[in-house]
Every structure is written in C-alpha cells, then in structure tokens.
Amino acid sequence: MEHVTGQADRPDGCLFEPPGAEPFNRKLLLLYRDPRVLTLLNRFPYANGHLLVAPVRHIGEITELNEDENLALMEMLQHCCRILQNRLRPHGFNIGLNLGRVAGAGIDDHLHFHIVPRWEGDHNYMTVAADIRTIPQHLEHTFELLLDDFQALLPTTGGANG
C-alpha cells in the first residue's frame, strides 16, 4: 500500500539491475536473466502474471538498443507470451513500452516492456469505480508456477542449466 500511495522508500539501485549474476531470484521476483535480457514478475501488477522485460544494459531509449539486444527483447516477449498462455490461459495481452516520464514511465532511465495478461471481463466494478486492483493469485505462487518454464530457456552447459 505504501507503494500505491507514494509513501514507500525508493529502493537503492535500478530495479532492472538486480544484484548478483544468478539466472533467477525469488526474493527479487527475477524469473530469468541472461547476458542480454531479464524478466521480472511485477511486484505491483495490473493483472495476475504481469511481467516486466528489460535489457540487462542500463539504457533509457529504444534507439540505444543494439541489434543483439533488440532481437533478445523481441524473442523474450514471444517466450513470455507463450509461457503465460500455457500457464495462465489469458484471452489476450497488453504489451507496452512507455518511453519517458511524460509517456507514463515510472522508471524512465531503464527501458522495459510490460506484458499484462488479459481475460474476458477482467475489469470489475472495483477497478472502474474505486481505482482498486484485485489479483486472484499470490505473487509467490505465480512466480513458482512460471519459474521452471523461464529457466528452461537458459542455455545448457553439460546438460545442466547455467
């Protein structure tokens, strides 16, 4: 609630640059990281399964992406949609990128995509009348549900995930 009301302390560092080098981290809701791209479960989701996909490199402009990062981001967006379709069965997705604070970017110095699963009738009176969001599944459960699929995307070395 402190985040929603703007009273929460801003964390040190960049959300899209989690410490360490491990390919996932439950505490940070990091589902996937490789040298080019990472995927996080949004801690303050608009809907169940709301993911954030970002380049590992700290850049704020889409024009700064190199060809390899651009390809990695688009491939990860495809993987995310496939995983969410298989695990959560949404009827559609909102996929967006807000560039700049005036365009709605809450974190405007590290570009990132939002992938929001959508279901028929998922906006109820709470959202419309009171600007309140309800999430039907706990974040930790959603994280566990999705983790194995994301970790299966990692390159393998000698038969074990890196």
C-alpha positions as CSV (number, residue, x, y, z in Angstrom):
1,M,0.0,0.0,0.0
2,E,2.9,2.3,0.7
3,H,4.0,2.0,-3.0
4,V,0.5,2.8,-4.2
5,T,0.2,5.9,-2.0
6,G,3.8,7.1,-2.9
7,Q,5.0,6.7,0.7
8,A,7.4,3.8,0.1
9,D,11.1,4.5,0.1
10,R,12.6,4.1,-3.4
11,P,14.9,1.1,-3.5
12,D,18.7,1.6,-4.0
13,G,19.9,1.0,-7.5
14,C,17.8,0.1,-10.5
15,L,15.0,-2.4,-10.4
16,F,16.2,-3.8,-13.7
17,E,19.7,-4.4,-12.5
18,P,19.2,-6.9,-9.6
19,P,22.4,-7.7,-7.7
20,G,24.3,-10.9,-8.4
21,A,24.5,-12.9,-11.5
22,E,22.2,-15.8,-10.8
23,P,19.6,-16.5,-13.5
24,F,16.7,-16.2,-11.1
25,N,15.9,-14.8,-7.6
26,R,12.7,-15.5,-5.7
27,K,13.1,-12.5,-3.4
28,L,13.5,-10.1,-6.2
29,L,10.9,-11.9,-8.4
30,L,13.5,-12.3,-11.1
31,L,12.3,-15.1,-13.3
32,Y,15.1,-15.0,-15.9
33,R,18.4,-13.4,-16.6
34,D,21.0,-13.9,-19.3
35,P,23.7,-11.6,-20.5
36,R,21.3,-9.6,-22.7
37,V,17.8,-9.6,-21.2
38,L,15.9,-10.2,-18.0
39,T,12.3,-10.8,-16.9
40,L,10.7,-9.9,-13.6
41,L,7.3,-10.6,-12.2
42,N,5.8,-7.1,-11.5
43,R,5.6,-6.6,-7.7
44,F,2.7,-4.2,-8.2
45,P,0.8,-5.9,-11.0
46,Y,-2.2,-4.7,-13.0
47,A,-3.2,-8.3,-13.5
48,N,-2.0,-11.8,-12.5
49,G,1.1,-12.7,-14.4
50,H,2.1,-9.1,-15.2
51,L,5.7,-9.3,-16.4
52,L,8.5,-6.8,-17.0
53,V,11.1,-7.4,-19.7
54,A,14.2,-5.3,-20.0
55,P,17.7,-5.3,-21.5
56,V,20.4,-6.0,-19.0
57,R,22.3,-2.9,-20.1
58,H,21.1,0.3,-18.4
59,I,19.6,2.3,-21.3
60,G,16.6,4.6,-21.4
61,E,16.0,5.0,-25.1
62,I,14.8,2.4,-27.6
63,T,17.2,4.0,-30.2
64,E,20.1,3.0,-28.0
65,L,19.5,-0.8,-28.3
66,N,22.0,-2.7,-30.3
67,E,20.8,-5.3,-32.8
68,D,21.5,-8.2,-30.4
69,E,19.6,-6.6,-27.5
70,N,16.7,-5.7,-29.8
71,L,16.5,-9.3,-31.0
72,A,16.8,-10.7,-27.5
73,L,14.0,-8.4,-26.2
74,M,11.6,-9.4,-29.0
75,E,12.4,-13.1,-28.5
76,M,11.8,-12.8,-24.8
77,L,8.4,-11.1,-25.4
78,Q,7.5,-14.1,-27.5
79,H,8.6,-16.5,-24.9
80,C,6.8,-14.6,-22.2
81,C,3.5,-14.7,-24.2
82,R,3.9,-18.4,-24.8
83,I,4.7,-19.3,-21.2
84,L,1.8,-17.1,-19.9
85,Q,-0.6,-18.7,-22.5
86,N,0.4,-22.2,-21.4
87,R,0.3,-21.5,-17.6
88,L,-2.4,-18.9,-17.1
89,R,-4.6,-19.2,-20.2
90,P,-5.3,-15.5,-20.8
91,H,-7.6,-14.4,-23.6
92,G,-5.2,-11.7,-24.7
93,F,-2.3,-9.4,-23.7
94,N,-1.5,-5.8,-23.4
95,I,2.2,-5.3,-24.3
96,G,3.6,-1.9,-23.8
97,L,6.7,0.3,-23.5
98,N,6.5,3.8,-22.0
99,L,9.4,6.0,-23.1
100,G,9.9,9.0,-20.8
101,R,8.1,10.1,-17.7
102,V,5.5,12.1,-19.6
103,A,4.6,8.9,-21.5
104,G,3.9,7.1,-18.3
105,A,7.3,5.5,-17.5
106,G,7.6,5.1,-13.7
107,I,11.2,4.2,-14.2
108,D,12.3,6.2,-17.2
109,D,16.1,5.7,-17.3
110,H,15.9,1.9,-18.0
111,L,13.6,0.9,-20.8
112,H,11.3,-2.0,-20.1
113,F,8.3,-3.7,-21.6
114,H,5.1,-4.6,-19.6
115,I,3.3,-7.7,-20.6
116,V,-0.2,-7.8,-18.9
117,P,-2.3,-10.9,-19.4
118,R,-6.0,-10.1,-20.0
119,W,-9.1,-12.2,-19.6
120,E,-12.6,-11.5,-20.9
121,G,-14.4,-9.4,-18.2
122,D,-11.3,-8.9,-16.1
123,H,-12.3,-5.3,-15.3
124,N,-14.8,-5.3,-12.5
125,Y,-16.6,-2.6,-10.6
126,M,-13.6,-2.2,-8.1
127,T,-11.3,-1.1,-10.9
128,V,-13.8,1.1,-12.6
129,A,-15.4,2.8,-9.5
130,A,-12.6,2.8,-7.0
131,D,-9.4,2.5,-9.0
132,I,-8.6,-0.6,-7.0
133,R,-6.9,-3.7,-8.5
134,T,-7.6,-7.2,-7.3
135,I,-5.2,-10.0,-8.1
136,P,-6.6,-13.6,-7.8
137,Q,-3.3,-15.3,-7.1
138,H,-0.4,-14.6,-4.7
139,L,2.8,-13.3,-6.4
140,E,4.9,-16.1,-4.8
141,H,2.5,-18.8,-6.3
142,T,2.6,-17.1,-9.7
143,F,6.4,-17.0,-9.5
144,E,6.7,-20.7,-8.7
145,L,4.2,-21.5,-11.5
146,L,6.3,-19.7,-14.1
147,L,9.9,-20.2,-13.0
148,D,10.6,-23.7,-14.5
149,D,9.4,-22.5,-17.9
150,F,11.7,-19.5,-17.8
151,Q,14.7,-21.4,-16.5
152,A,14.2,-23.9,-19.4
153,L,15.1,-21.1,-21.8
154,L,18.6,-20.8,-20.3
155,P,21.4,-22.2,-22.4
156,T,22.6,-25.5,-21.1
157,T,26.1,-26.5,-20.4
158,G,26.9,-30.2,-20.0
159,G,23.2,-31.0,-19.5
160,A,22.6,-28.6,-16.6
161,N,21.1,-25.2,-16.6
162,G,23.6,-22.4,-16.0
